[in-house]
Amino acid sequence: RRYVAGGQCKSAAKLEGKVAIITGANTGIGKETARDLARRGKVIVACRDIAKAEAAASEIRAETGNQQVIVKKLDLADTKSIREFAEKFLAEEKELHILINNAGVMLCPYSKTADGFEMHLGVNHLGHFLLTFLLLERLKQSAPARIVNVSSLAHHGGQIRFHDLHGERSYNRGLAYCHSKLANVLFTRELARRLQGKSQRGAEFTANVLHPGSVYSELVRHSFVMTWLWKIFSFFLKTPQEGAQTSVYCAVAEELDSVTGQYFSDCQPAYVSPRGRDDETAKKLWSVSCELLGIQWD
């Protein structure tokens, strides 16, 4: 059990006066990440399902005694919702120190977002890409600041199929998830390259990506087979609290103050697939993502 649990974040860093956003924080590792950060500072729980998010936030407030756990509506499958979230946040909060792009979908039957993007690519990559773009200036102004992207070991099985990004020619829901997780790694790599030296006060401004481990959570709910396998082998899976450790580590660990563009697992650097280290693909994905979202991000 201890071996399966993996690495633990041992940082006692406090976040007094700081603000963190966590997407998809109403369940699983997102909720446990929010629970940990709520013991340290202010947390914005950004979720599609407001009822579930309020229930999670209420539980976290009661447990931590921190009333600064705030729920905001965010549907990453709809760029209109993403823009509305960002607009409201920027109007209400003057600083943002940590953005954890945690929300995700997995093994979805073929479907598209409100904007016509394949669901895995649209939610896991493009939604977070747009959210980060919209909040970037506030993060720069608040530096030192950190962007933390939750990817997966599954990125090893992915490739960026520019000729069929939305799976209209061929679709496999397992591979679609892998492709989107590779996109998370490449986005982080290119983002970190572009951010170097860009904070407005000379403070560190970093972006890192991570694999949380194989976690017993609701993420496999779209697959009957995977749901049963997860139940049968649950003893060999991390709990959501254990799975959240690397997210928390990347968000608060003092030794990562100037570390950027890295991939972590079990609270330590981990091996990235060759496709995840391809700078040309990362640059092209950045350009294509901007084109799909109708934004200019130079």
MIDOSE-1310 file (N, C-alpha, C; in nm, 2 decimals, decimal comma, always signed):
residues 298
rryv	+0,08/-0,12/+0,00/+0,00/+0,00/+0,00/+0,09/+0,13/+0,00; +0,19/+0,12/+0,08/+0,28/+0,24/+0,09/+0,36/+0,26/-0,05; +0,39/+0,15/-0,11/+0,46/+0,16/-0,24/+0,37/+0,22/-0,34; +0,24/+0,17/-0,35/+0,14/+0,23/-0,44/+0,12/+0,37/-0,42
aggq	+0,12/+0,42/-0,29/+0,09/+0,56/-0,26/+0,18/+0,66/-0,33; +0,31/+0,62/-0,35/+0,40/+0,70/-0,43/+0,45/+0,82/-0,34; +0,50/+0,92/-0,41/+0,56/+1,03/-0,34/+0,47/+1,12/-0,27; +0,52/+1,19/-0,16/+0,43/+1,28/-0,08/+0,49/+1,42/-0,09
cksa	+0,41/+1,52/-0,10/+0,45/+1,66/-0,09/+0,48/+1,69/+0,06; +0,60/+1,72/+0,09/+0,63/+1,75/+0,23/+0,64/+1,90/+0,26; +0,62/+1,98/+0,16/+0,63/+2,13/+0,18/+0,52/+2,18/+0,28; +0,56/+2,26/+0,37/+0,47/+2,32/+0,46/+0,44/+2,47/+0,42
akle	+0,47/+2,50/+0,30/+0,45/+2,64/+0,25/+0,31/+2,69/+0,27; +0,30/+2,81/+0,32/+0,17/+2,88/+0,34/+0,15/+2,97/+0,22; +0,02/+3,00/+0,19/-0,02/+3,08/+0,08/-0,10/+3,20/+0,12; -0,07/+3,25/+0,24/-0,14/+3,37/+0,29/-0,14/+3,48/+0,19
gkva	-0,26/+3,54/+0,16/-0,26/+3,65/+0,07/-0,25/+3,61/-0,07; -0,24/+3,48/-0,10/-0,23/+3,43/-0,24/-0,36/+3,36/-0,28; -0,38/+3,35/-0,42/-0,50/+3,30/-0,48/-0,46/+3,19/-0,57; -0,53/+3,08/-0,56/-0,51/+2,96/-0,65/-0,65/+2,93/-0,72
iitg	-0,64/+2,89/-0,84/-0,75/+2,84/-0,92/-0,72/+2,69/-0,95; -0,82/+2,61/-0,92/-0,81/+2,46/-0,96/-0,93/+2,43/-1,04; -0,91/+2,38/-1,16/-1,02/+2,34/-1,24/-1,06/+2,19/-1,21; -1,19/+2,16/-1,22/-1,24/+2,03/-1,19/-1,21/+1,98/-1,05
antg	-1,23/+2,08/-0,95/-1,20/+2,05/-0,81/-1,32/+2,00/-0,73; -1,42/+1,95/-0,79/-1,53/+1,90/-0,72/-1,52/+1,75/-0,68; -1,43/+1,68/-0,74/-1,41/+1,54/-0,72/-1,27/+1,49/-0,74; -1,23/+1,37/-0,70/-1,11/+1,31/-0,74/-0,99/+1,39/-0,69
igke	-0,88/+1,39/-0,77/-0,76/+1,46/-0,73/-0,77/+1,61/-0,72; -0,86/+1,66/-0,80/-0,88/+1,81/-0,80/-0,94/+1,85/-0,66; -1,03/+1,77/-0,61/-1,09/+1,80/-0,48/-0,99/+1,79/-0,37; -0,90/+1,69/-0,38/-0,80/+1,67/-0,28/-0,69/+1,78/-0,29
tard	-0,66/+1,82/-0,41/-0,57/+1,93/-0,43/-0,63/+2,06/-0,36; -0,75/+2,08/-0,39/-0,82/+2,20/-0,33/-0,82/+2,19/-0,17; -0,84/+2,07/-0,12/-0,85/+2,05/+0,02/-0,71/+2,09/+0,08; -0,60/+2,04/+0,02/-0,47/+2,07/+0,07/-0,44/+2,22/+0,06
larr	-0,46/+2,28/-0,06/-0,43/+2,42/-0,07/-0,52/+2,51/+0,02; -0,64/+2,47/+0,05/-0,73/+2,54/+0,14/-0,67/+2,55/+0,28; -0,58/+2,46/+0,31/-0,51/+2,47/+0,44/-0,40/+2,58/+0,44; -0,37/+2,63/+0,32/-0,26/+2,72/+0,30/-0,31/+2,86/+0,26
gkvi	-0,42/+2,87/+0,19/-0,46/+3,00/+0,13/-0,59/+3,00/+0,06; -0,62/+3,10/-0,02/-0,75/+3,11/-0,09/-0,75/+3,03/-0,21; -0,87/+2,96/-0,23/-0,88/+2,86/-0,34/-1,01/+2,89/-0,42; -1,00/+2,90/-0,55/-1,11/+2,91/-0,64/-1,14/+2,78/-0,70
vacr	-1,26/+2,72/-0,67/-1,30/+2,59/-0,72/-1,37/+2,61/-0,85; -1,31/+2,58/-0,97/-1,37/+2,61/-1,10/-1,43/+2,49/-1,16; -1,56/+2,48/-1,17/-1,62/+2,35/-1,21/-1,75/+2,37/-1,29; -1,78/+2,27/-1,37/-1,90/+2,27/-1,46/-2,02/+2,25/-1,37
diak	-2,02/+2,15/-1,28/-2,13/+2,11/-1,20/-2,13/+2,19/-1,07; -2,21/+2,30/-1,06/-2,20/+2,39/-0,95/-2,25/+2,32/-0,82; -2,36/+2,23/-0,83/-2,41/+2,17/-0,71/-2,30/+2,08/-0,65; -2,23/+2,00/-0,73/-2,12/+1,92/-0,68/-2,01/+2,00/-0,62
aeaa	-1,98/+2,11/-0,69/-1,87/+2,20/-0,65/-1,90/+2,26/-0,51; -2,03/+2,30/-0,50/-2,07/+2,37/-0,37/-2,06/+2,27/-0,26; -2,10/+2,14/-0,28/-2,09/+2,04/-0,18/-1,95/+2,01/-0,14; -1,86/+2,00/-0,24/-1,72/+1,98/-0,21/-1,66/+2,10/-0,14
asei	-1,69/+2,22/-0,18/-1,63/+2,34/-0,12/-1,68/+2,35/+0,03; -1,81/+2,32/+0,05/-1,87/+2,32/+0,19/-1,79/+2,23/+0,28; -1,77/+2,11/+0,23/-1,69/+2,01/+0,30/-1,55/+2,05/+0,34; -1,49/+2,11/+0,24/-1,35/+2,16/+0,26/-1,35/+2,28/+0,36
raet	-1,44/+2,37/+0,35/-1,45/+2,48/+0,44/-1,46/+2,43/+0,58; -1,56/+2,34/+0,60/-1,58/+2,28/+0,74/-1,46/+2,21/+0,79; -1,39/+2,14/+0,71/-1,27/+2,07/+0,76/-1,15/+2,16/+0,78; -1,13/+2,26/+0,70/-1,01/+2,34/+0,71/-1,03/+2,47/+0,79
gnqq	-1,16/+2,51/+0,80/-1,19/+2,63/+0,87/-1,16/+2,75/+0,78; -1,13/+2,73/+0,66/-1,10/+2,84/+0,56/-1,23/+2,87/+0,48; -1,28/+2,99/+0,50/-1,40/+3,03/+0,43/-1,37/+3,08/+0,29; -1,24/+3,10/+0,26/-1,20/+3,15/+0,13/-1,19/+3,03/+0,03
vivk	-1,28/+2,95/+0,03/-1,29/+2,84/-0,08/-1,42/+2,87/-0,16; -1,40/+2,93/-0,28/-1,50/+2,99/-0,35/-1,53/+2,91/-0,48; -1,66/+2,89/-0,51/-1,70/+2,82/-0,63/-1,73/+2,91/-0,74; -1,68/+2,88/-0,86/-1,71/+2,95/-0,98/-1,74/+2,86/-1,09
kldl	-1,84/+2,90/-1,17/-1,88/+2,81/-1,29/-1,78/+2,82/-1,40; -1,74/+2,70/-1,45/-1,65/+2,69/-1,56/-1,67/+2,56/-1,64; -1,72/+2,57/-1,76/-1,74/+2,46/-1,85/-1,63/+2,46/-1,96; -1,53/+2,37/-1,94/-1,42/+2,37/-2,04/-1,45/+2,32/-2,18
adtk	-1,58/+2,27/-2,19/-1,62/+2,23/-2,32/-1,70/+2,34/-2,40; -1,69/+2,46/-2,35/-1,76/+2,57/-2,41/-1,67/+2,70/-2,39; -1,62/+2,75/-2,50/-1,53/+2,87/-2,49/-1,60/+2,99/-2,44; -1,73/+3,00/-2,46/-1,81/+3,11/-2,40/-1,81/+3,11/-2,25
sire	-1,82/+2,99/-2,19/-1,82/+2,97/-2,05/-1,68/+3,00/-1,99; -1,57/+2,97/-2,07/-1,44/+2,99/-2,03/-1,41/+3,14/-2,02; -1,46/+3,21/-2,12/-1,44/+3,36/-2,13/-1,52/+3,43/-2,02; -1,64/+3,38/-1,99/-1,72/+3,44/-1,89/-1,66/+3,42/-1,75
faek	-1,60/+3,30/-1,73/-1,53/+3,27/-1,60/-1,41/+3,37/-1,59; -1,33/+3,38/-1,69/-1,21/+3,47/-1,68/-1,25/+3,61/-1,66; -1,35/+3,66/-1,73/-1,40/+3,80/-1,72/-1,44/+3,83/-1,57; -1,52/+3,74/-1,52/-1,57/+3,76/-1,38/-1,45/+3,75/-1,28
flae	-1,36/+3,65/-1,30/-1,25/+3,64/-1,21/-1,16/+3,77/-1,21; -1,13/+3,81/-1,33/-1,05/+3,93/-1,34/-1,11/+4,06/-1,28; -1,24/+4,06/-1,29/-1,31/+4,17/-1,23/-1,32/+4,17/-1,08; -1,31/+4,05/-1,02/-1,32/+4,03/-0,88/-1,19/+4,01/-0,80
ekel	-1,09/+3,96/-0,87/-0,97/+3,93/-0,80/-0,85/+4,01/-0,87; -0,77/+4,07/-0,78/-0,66/+4,15/-0,83/-0,53/+4,07/-0,85; -0,53/+3,95/-0,80/-0,41/+3,87/-0,81/-0,44/+3,73/-0,83; -0,35/+3,66/-0,90/-0,36/+3,51/-0,92/-0,22/+3,46/-0,92
hili	-0,19/+3,36/-0,82/-0,06/+3,31/-0,80/-0,04/+3,17/-0,85; -0,15/+3,09/-0,85/-0,14/+2,95/-0,89/-0,26/+2,92/-0,98; -0,23/+2,86/-1,09/-0,34/+2,81/-1,18/-0,31/+2,66/-1,20; -0,40/+2,58/-1,15/-0,38/+2,43/-1,17/-0,49/+2,38/-1,27
nnag	-0,44/+2,35/-1,39/-0,53/+2,30/-1,50/-0,55/+2,15/-1,48; -0,64/+2,11/-1,39/-0,66/+1,98/-1,35/-0,77/+1,90/-1,42; -0,88/+1,97/-1,45/-1,00/+1,90/-1,50/-0,97/+1,82/-1,63; -1,04/+1,71/-1,65/-1,02/+1,63/-1,77/-1,13/+1,53/-1,79
vmlc	-1,14/+1,49/-1,91/-1,23/+1,38/-1,95/-1,15/+1,26/-2,00; -1,21/+1,14/-2,00/-1,13/+1,02/-2,04/-1,23/+0,92/-2,09; -1,19/+0,86/-2,20/-1,26/+0,75/-2,26/-1,40/+0,78/-2,30; -1,42/+0,91/-2,35/-1,56/+0,95/-2,39/-1,59/+0,88/-2,52
pysk	-1,72/+0,84/-2,54/-1,77/+0,81/-2,67/-1,75/+0,93/-2,76; -1,74/+0,91/-2,89/-1,72/+1,02/-2,98/-1,82/+1,13/-2,96; -1,77/+1,25/-2,93/-1,86/+1,37/-2,92/-1,78/+1,49/-2,93; -1,84/+1,61/-2,95/-1,77/+1,73/-2,97/-1,82/+1,84/-2,87
tadg	-1,73/+1,93/-2,84/-1,76/+2,04/-2,75/-1,86/+2,14/-2,82; -1,90/+2,24/-2,75/-1,99/+2,34/-2,80/-1,93/+2,41/-2,92; -1,80/+2,41/-2,93/-1,73/+2,48/-3,04/-1,69/+2,39/-3,15; -1,73/+2,26/-3,14/-1,70/+2,16/-3,25/-1,56/+2,09/-3,24
femh	-1,50/+2,10/-3,12/-1,37/+2,03/-3,10/-1,40/+1,89/-3,05; -1,32/+1,79/-3,09/-1,33/+1,66/-3,03/-1,32/+1,67/-2,88; -1,40/+1,60/-2,80/-1,42/+1,63/-2,66/-1,29/+1,62/-2,58; -1,20/+1,52/-2,60/-1,08/+1,50/-2,52/-0,99/+1,62/-2,55
lgvn	-0,97/+1,65/-2,68/-0,88/+1,76/-2,72/-0,94/+1,89/-2,67; -1,07/+1,91/-2,69/-1,14/+2,03/-2,65/-1,13/+2,07/-2,50; -1,16/+1,97/-2,42/-1,16/+1,99/-2,27/-1,02/+1,98/-2,22; -0,95/+1,88/-2,24/-0,82/+1,85/-2,18/-0,71/+1,95/-2,22
hlgh	-0,71/+1,99/-2,35/-0,61/+2,08/-2,40/-0,66/+2,22/-2,44; -0,75/+2,23/-2,53/-0,79/+2,36/-2,58/-0,86/+2,44/-2,48; -0,94/+2,38/-2,39/-1,01/+2,46/-2,29/-0,91/+2,52/-2,19; -0,81/+2,44/-2,15/-0,71/+2,49/-2,06/-0,61/+2,59/-2,13
fllt	-0,59/+2,57/-2,25/-0,50/+2,66/-2,33/-0,57/+2,80/-2,33; -0,70/+2,80/-2,36/-0,77/+2,93/-2,36/-0,77/+2,99/-2,22; -0,80/+2,91/-2,12/-0,81/+2,97/-1,99/-0,68/+3,03/-1,95; -0,57/+2,96/-1,97/-0,44/+3,01/-1,94/-0,41/+3,14/-2,01
flll	-0,44/+3,15/-2,14/-0,42/+3,27/-2,22/-0,50/+3,39/-2,16; -0,62/+3,36/-2,12/-0,71/+3,47/-2,06/-0,66/+3,52/-1,93; -0,59/+3,43/-1,85/-0,55/+3,47/-1,72/-0,40/+3,51/-1,71; -0,33/+3,50/-1,82/-0,19/+3,51/-1,82/-0,14/+3,64/-1,76
erlk	-0,20/+3,75/-1,80/-0,15/+3,88/-1,76/-0,16/+3,90/-1,61; -0,27/+3,85/-1,55/-0,29/+3,85/-1,41/-0,19/+3,77/-1,34; -0,15/+3,66/-1,39/-0,05/+3,57/-1,33/+0,09/+3,65/-1,34; +0,12/+3,71/-1,45/+0,24/+3,78/-1,47/+0,25/+3,90/-1,36
qsap	+0,14/+3,97/-1,35/+0,14/+4,08/-1,25/+0,15/+4,03/-1,11; +0,12/+3,91/-1,08/+0,12/+3,85/-0,95/+0,25/+3,78/-0,91; +0,34/+3,76/-1,01/+0,46/+3,68/-0,99/+0,53/+3,71/-0,86; +0,59/+3,61/-0,79/+0,60/+3,47/-0,84/+0,47/+3,40/-0,86
ariv	+0,46/+3,33/-0,97/+0,33/+3,26/-1,00/+0,37/+3,13/-1,07; +0,27/+3,03/-1,06/+0,30/+2,90/-1,12/+0,17/+2,85/-1,19; +0,20/+2,79/-1,31/+0,10/+2,72/-1,38/+0,13/+2,57/-1,37; +0,03/+2,49/-1,33/+0,05/+2,35/-1,32/-0,05/+2,28/-1,40
nvss	+0,00/+2,20/-1,50/-0,09/+2,12/-1,59/-0,09/+1,97/-1,55; -0,20/+1,91/-1,54/-0,21/+1,77/-1,50/-0,22/+1,69/-1,63; -0,12/+1,61/-1,66/-0,12/+1,53/-1,78/-0,13/+1,38/-1,73; -0,06/+1,29/-1,79/-0,07/+1,15/-1,76/+0,05/+1,07/-1,82
lahh	+0,08/+0,96/-1,76/+0,17/+0,87/-1,82/+0,12/+0,82/-1,96; -0,01/+0,84/-1,98/-0,07/+0,80/-2,11/-0,02/+0,89/-2,23; +0,05/+1,00/-2,20/+0,10/+1,08/-2,31/+0,20/+1,00/-2,39; +0,26/+0,89/-2,33/+0,35/+0,81/-2,41/+0,29/+0,74/-2,52
ggqi	+0,16/+0,72/-2,52/+0,08/+0,65/-2,63/+0,02/+0,75/-2,72; +0,04/+0,88/-2,70/-0,02/+0,98/-2,79/+0,06/+1,03/-2,90; +0,00/+1,09/-3,00/+0,06/+1,16/-3,10/-0,03/+1,28/-3,15; +0,03/+1,38/-3,20/-0,06/+1,49/-3,24/-0,09/+1,47/-3,39
rfhd	-0,21/+1,44/-3,42/-0,25/+1,40/-3,56/-0,31/+1,53/-3,62; -0,22/+1,61/-3,67/-0,27/+1,74/-3,73/-0,36/+1,72/-3,84; -0,35/+1,61/-3,91/-0,44/+1,58/-4,03/-0,58/+1,54/-3,98; -0,60/+1,51/-3,86/-0,73/+1,46/-3,81/-0,74/+1,49/-3,66
lhge	-0,72/+1,62/-3,62/-0,72/+1,65/-3,48/-0,85/+1,62/-3,41; -0,96/+1,63/-3,48/-1,09/+1,61/-3,42/-1,15/+1,47/-3,44; -1,06/+1,37/-3,48/-1,10/+1,23/-3,49/-1,22/+1,21/-3,59; -1,23/+1,29/-3,69/-1,34/+1,27/-3,78/-1,32/+1,16/-3,88
rsyn	-1,19/+1,13/-3,91/-1,16/+1,02/-4,00/-1,15/+0,89/-3,93; -1,09/+0,89/-3,81/-1,08/+0,77/-3,73/-1,08/+0,81/-3,59; -1,14/+0,73/-3,50/-1,15/+0,76/-3,36/-1,14/+0,64/-3,27; -1,05/+0,65/-3,18/-1,04/+0,55/-3,07/-1,04/+0,63/-2,94
rgla	-1,13/+0,60/-2,85/-1,14/+0,69/-2,73/-1,02/+0,68/-2,64; -0,96/+0,56/-2,64/-0,84/+0,55/-2,55/-0,73/+0,63/-2,61; -0,71/+0,62/-2,74/-0,60/+0,70/-2,80/-0,63/+0,84/-2,80; -0,76/+0,88/-2,81/-0,79/+1,02/-2,81/-0,75/+1,08/-2,67
ychs	-0,77/+1,01/-2,57/-0,72/+1,05/-2,43/-0,57/+1,07/-2,43; -0,50/+0,97/-2,49/-0,35/+0,98/-2,49/-0,30/+1,10/-2,57; -0,37/+1,13/-2,69/-0,33/+1,24/-2,77/-0,35/+1,37/-2,69; -0,46/+1,38/-2,62/-0,48/+1,51/-2,54/-0,38/+1,52/-2,43
klan	-0,34/+1,41/-2,37/-0,24/+1,42/-2,26/-0,10/+1,46/-2,31; -0,07/+1,41/-2,43/+0,05/+1,45/-2,50/+0,05/+1,60/-2,53; -0,07/+1,65/-2,57/-0,09/+1,79/-2,59/-0,06/+1,88/-2,47; -0,10/+1,82/-2,35/-0,07/+1,89/-2,22/+0,08/+1,91/-2,20
vlft	+0,15/+1,80/-2,23/+0,30/+1,81/-2,21/+0,36/+1,91/-2,31; +0,32/+1,90/-2,44/+0,38/+1,99/-2,54/+0,34/+2,14/-2,51; +0,22/+2,16/-2,47/+0,17/+2,29/-2,43/+0,26/+2,35/-2,32; +0,28/+2,27/-2,22/+0,36/+2,31/-2,10/+0,51/+2,35/-2,15
rela	+0,56/+2,26/-2,23/+0,70/+2,28/-2,28/+0,71/+2,41/-2,35; +0,62/+2,44/-2,45/+0,62/+2,56/-2,52/+0,59/+2,69/-2,44; +0,49/+2,67/-2,35/+0,46/+2,78/-2,26/+0,58/+2,82/-2,17; +0,65/+2,72/-2,12/+0,76/+2,75/-2,03/+0,87/+2,82/-2,11
rrlq	+0,89/+2,78/-2,23/+0,99/+2,85/-2,32/+0,95/+3,00/-2,34; +0,83/+3,02/-2,37/+0,78/+3,16/-2,39/+0,78/+3,24/-2,27; +0,76/+3,18/-2,15/+0,74/+3,26/-2,03/+0,87/+3,31/-1,97; +0,98/+3,25/-2,00/+1,11/+3,28/-1,94/+1,14/+3,43/-1,95
gksq	+1,16/+3,49/-1,83/+1,19/+3,63/-1,83/+1,07/+3,72/-1,85; +0,95/+3,67/-1,85/+0,83/+3,75/-1,88/+0,75/+3,81/-1,76; +0,79/+3,78/-1,64/+0,71/+3,83/-1,53/+0,74/+3,98/-1,52; +0,65/+4,06/-1,46/+0,66/+4,20/-1,47/+0,74/+4,26/-1,35
rgae	+0,78/+4,18/-1,25/+0,85/+4,22/-1,14/+0,98/+4,15/-1,12; +1,03/+4,08/-1,22/+1,15/+4,01/-1,21/+1,14/+3,88/-1,13; +1,02/+3,85/-1,08/+1,00/+3,73/-1,00/+0,98/+3,61/-1,09; +1,00/+3,49/-1,03/+0,99/+3,37/-1,11/+0,84/+3,34/-1,16
ftan	+0,83/+3,29/-1,28/+0,70/+3,26/-1,34/+0,72/+3,13/-1,41; +0,66/+3,02/-1,36/+0,69/+2,89/-1,41/+0,57/+2,81/-1,46; +0,59/+2,71/-1,54/+0,49/+2,62/-1,59/+0,55/+2,48/-1,59; +0,48/+2,39/-1,52/+0,52/+2,25/-1,51/+0,40/+2,16/-1,53
vlhp	+0,43/+2,03/-1,56/+0,33/+1,94/-1,60/+0,36/+1,81/-1,52; +0,25/+1,73/-1,50/+0,27/+1,61/-1,41/+0,18/+1,49/-1,45; +0,22/+1,38/-1,40/+0,15/+1,26/-1,40/+0,11/+1,23/-1,26; -0,02/+1,22/-1,23/-0,06/+1,20/-1,09/-0,05/+1,06/-1,04
gsvy	-0,04/+0,97/-1,13/-0,04/+0,82/-1,10/-0,17/+0,76/-1,14; -0,18/+0,63/-1,12/-0,31/+0,57/-1,15/-0,40/+0,58/-1,03; -0,50/+0,66/-1,04/-0,58/+0,70/-0,92/-0,72/+0,64/-0,93; -0,77/+0,59/-0,82/-0,91/+0,54/-0,81/-1,00/+0,66/-0,80
selv	-1,06/+0,69/-0,92/-1,15/+0,81/-0,93/-1,26/+0,79/-1,03; -1,34/+0,90/-1,05/-1,45/+0,89/-1,14/-1,41/+0,91/-1,29; -1,28/+0,93/-1,31/-1,24/+0,96/-1,45/-1,27/+0,85/-1,55; -1,28/+0,73/-1,51/-1,30/+0,62/-1,60/-1,45/+0,59/-1,62
rhsf	-1,54/+0,68/-1,57/-1,68/+0,65/-1,57/-1,75/+0,62/-1,70; -1,68/+0,67/-1,81/-1,74/+0,65/-1,94/-1,71/+0,51/-2,00; -1,63/+0,43/-1,93/-1,60/+0,29/-1,97/-1,64/+0,19/-1,87; -1,74/+0,11/-1,91/-1,79/+0,00/-1,82/-1,68/-0,09/-1,78
vmtw	-1,59/-0,13/-1,87/-1,49/-0,23/-1,85/-1,38/-0,17/-1,75; -1,34/-0,04/-1,78/-1,24/+0,02/-1,69/-1,30/+0,05/-1,55; -1,43/+0,08/-1,54/-1,49/+0,10/-1,41/-1,48/-0,03/-1,33; -1,51/-0,14/-1,39/-1,50/-0,27/-1,31/-1,35/-0,30/-1,28
lwki	-1,26/-0,28/-1,38/-1,12/-0,31/-1,35/-1,07/-0,22/-1,24; -1,11/-0,10/-1,24/-1,07/-0,01/-1,13/-1,12/-0,06/-0,99; -1,24/-0,11/-0,99/-1,29/-0,16/-0,86/-1,22/-0,29/-0,82; -1,19/-0,38/-0,92/-1,12/-0,50/-0,89/-0,98/-0,48/-0,84
fsff	-0,91/-0,39/-0,90/-0,77/-0,36/-0,87/-0,75/-0,24/-0,79; -0,85/-0,19/-0,72/-0,85/-0,07/-0,64/-0,73/-0,07/-0,54; -0,70/-0,18/-0,49/-0,59/-0,19/-0,39/-0,46/-0,14/-0,45; -0,44/-0,16/-0,58/-0,32/-0,12/-0,65/-0,32/+0,02/-0,71
lktp	-0,43/+0,09/-0,68/-0,44/+0,23/-0,73/-0,42/+0,33/-0,62; -0,38/+0,45/-0,65/-0,37/+0,55/-0,55/-0,51/+0,60/-0,51; -0,52/+0,65/-0,39/-0,64/+0,72/-0,35/-0,63/+0,86/-0,41; -0,74/+0,93/-0,43/-0,74/+1,07/-0,48/-0,64/+1,16/-0,40
qega	-0,64/+1,14/-0,26/-0,55/+1,22/-0,18/-0,40/+1,19/-0,22; -0,37/+1,06/-0,24/-0,23/+1,03/-0,28/-0,20/+1,08/-0,42; -0,31/+1,07/-0,51/-0,29/+1,12/-0,65/-0,27/+1,27/-0,66; -0,32/+1,34/-0,56/-0,31/+1,49/-0,56/-0,17/+1,54/-0,52
qtsv	-0,08/+1,45/-0,46/+0,04/+1,49/-0,40/+0,13/+1,57/-0,50; +0,14/+1,52/-0,62/+0,23/+1,58/-0,72/+0,18/+1,72/-0,77; +0,05/+1,73/-0,78/-0,01/+1,86/-0,81/+0,02/+1,96/-0,70; +0,00/+1,92/-0,58/+0,03/+2,01/-0,47/+0,18/+2,04/-0,46
ycav	+0,26/+1,94/-0,49/+0,41/+1,96/-0,49/+0,45/+2,07/-0,59; +0,40/+2,05/-0,71/+0,43/+2,15/-0,82/+0,38/+2,29/-0,79; +0,27/+2,30/-0,71/+0,21/+2,43/-0,68/+0,28/+2,50/-0,57; +0,34/+2,43/-0,47/+0,39/+2,50/-0,35/+0,53/+2,47/-0,32
aeel	+0,59/+2,36/-0,36/+0,73/+2,33/-0,31/+0,83/+2,44/-0,34; +0,90/+2,48/-0,24/+0,99/+2,59/-0,25/+1,11/+2,56/-0,34; +1,15/+2,43/-0,35/+1,26/+2,40/-0,44/+1,23/+2,41/-0,58; +1,10/+2,43/-0,62/+1,06/+2,45/-0,76/+1,04/+2,59/-0,80
dsvt	+1,08/+2,69/-0,71/+1,06/+2,83/-0,74/+1,11/+2,87/-0,88; +1,22/+2,81/-0,92/+1,28/+2,86/-1,05/+1,28/+2,74/-1,15; +1,21/+2,63/-1,12/+1,21/+2,52/-1,21/+1,09/+2,53/-1,31; +1,11/+2,52/-1,44/+1,00/+2,54/-1,53/+1,02/+2,44/-1,65
gqyf	+0,90/+2,41/-1,71/+0,91/+2,32/-1,83/+0,94/+2,18/-1,80; +0,92/+2,14/-1,68/+0,95/+2,00/-1,64/+0,83/+1,91/-1,62; +0,85/+1,78/-1,63/+0,74/+1,68/-1,61/+0,77/+1,60/-1,49; +0,67/+1,59/-1,40/+0,69/+1,53/-1,27/+0,60/+1,41/-1,25
sdcq	+0,64/+1,32/-1,17/+0,56/+1,21/-1,12/+0,61/+1,17/-0,98; +0,52/+1,14/-0,89/+0,56/+1,11/-0,76/+0,65/+1,21/-0,69; +0,62/+1,34/-0,72/+0,69/+1,45/-0,66/+0,84/+1,45/-0,70; +0,87/+1,40/-0,82/+1,01/+1,41/-0,87/+1,01/+1,41/-1,02
payv	+1,11/+1,46/-1,08/+1,12/+1,47/-1,23/+1,10/+1,33/-1,29; +1,03/+1,32/-1,40/+1,01/+1,19/-1,46/+1,04/+1,19/-1,61; +1,05/+1,07/-1,67/+1,08/+1,06/-1,81/+0,97/+1,11/-1,90; +1,00/+1,19/-2,00/+0,91/+1,23/-2,10/+0,93/+1,16/-2,23
sprg	+0,82/+1,12/-2,30/+0,83/+1,05/-2,42/+0,90/+1,13/-2,53; +0,97/+1,07/-2,63/+1,03/+1,15/-2,73/+0,93/+1,25/-2,80; +0,81/+1,21/-2,82/+0,71/+1,30/-2,88/+0,68/+1,42/-2,79; +0,69/+1,39/-2,66/+0,67/+1,50/-2,56/+0,78/+1,60/-2,56
rdde	+0,90/+1,57/-2,62/+1,01/+1,66/-2,62/+1,04/+1,72/-2,76; +0,94/+1,70/-2,85/+0,95/+1,75/-2,99/+0,92/+1,90/-2,99; +1,01/+1,99/-3,00/+0,99/+2,13/-3,00/+0,91/+2,18/-3,12; +0,94/+2,12/-3,23/+0,87/+2,16/-3,36/+0,72/+2,13/-3,35
takk	+0,69/+2,01/-3,30/+0,55/+1,98/-3,28/+0,48/+2,07/-3,18; +0,56/+2,10/-3,07/+0,50/+2,19/-2,97/+0,47/+2,33/-3,03; +0,56/+2,38/-3,11/+0,54/+2,51/-3,17/+0,42/+2,51/-3,27; +0,41/+2,40/-3,35/+0,30/+2,39/-3,44/+0,17/+2,37/-3,37
lwsv	+0,16/+2,29/-3,26/+0,04/+2,27/-3,18/+0,00/+2,41/-3,13; +0,09/+2,49/-3,08/+0,06/+2,62/-3,02/-0,01/+2,70/-3,13; +0,05/+2,70/-3,25/-0,01/+2,78/-3,36/-0,14/+2,74/-3,40; -0,16/+2,61/-3,41/-0,29/+2,55/-3,45/-0,40/+2,57/-3,34
scel	-0,36/+2,56/-3,22/-0,45/+2,59/-3,11/-0,50/+2,73/-3,11; -0,41/+2,83/-3,13/-0,45/+2,97/-3,14/-0,55/+2,99/-3,26; -0,52/+2,92/-3,37/-0,61/+2,93/-3,48/-0,75/+2,88/-3,46; -0,75/+2,76/-3,39/-0,88/+2,70/-3,36/-0,96/+2,79/-3,26
lgiq	-0,89/+2,85/-3,17/-0,96/+2,93/-3,07/-0,98/+3,08/-3,11; -0,92/+3,11/-3,22/-0,94/+3,25/-3,27/-0,87/+3,35/-3,19; -0,75/+3,32/-3,14/-0,67/+3,41/-3,05/-0,54/+3,43/-3,11; -0,47/+3,54/-3,07/-0,33/+3,57/-3,10/-0,25/+3,57/-2,98
wd	-0,16/+3,47/-2,97/-0,08/+3,46/-2,84/+0,06/+3,45/-2,89; +0,13/+3,56/-2,89/+0,27/+3,57/-2,94/+0,37/+3,56/-2,83
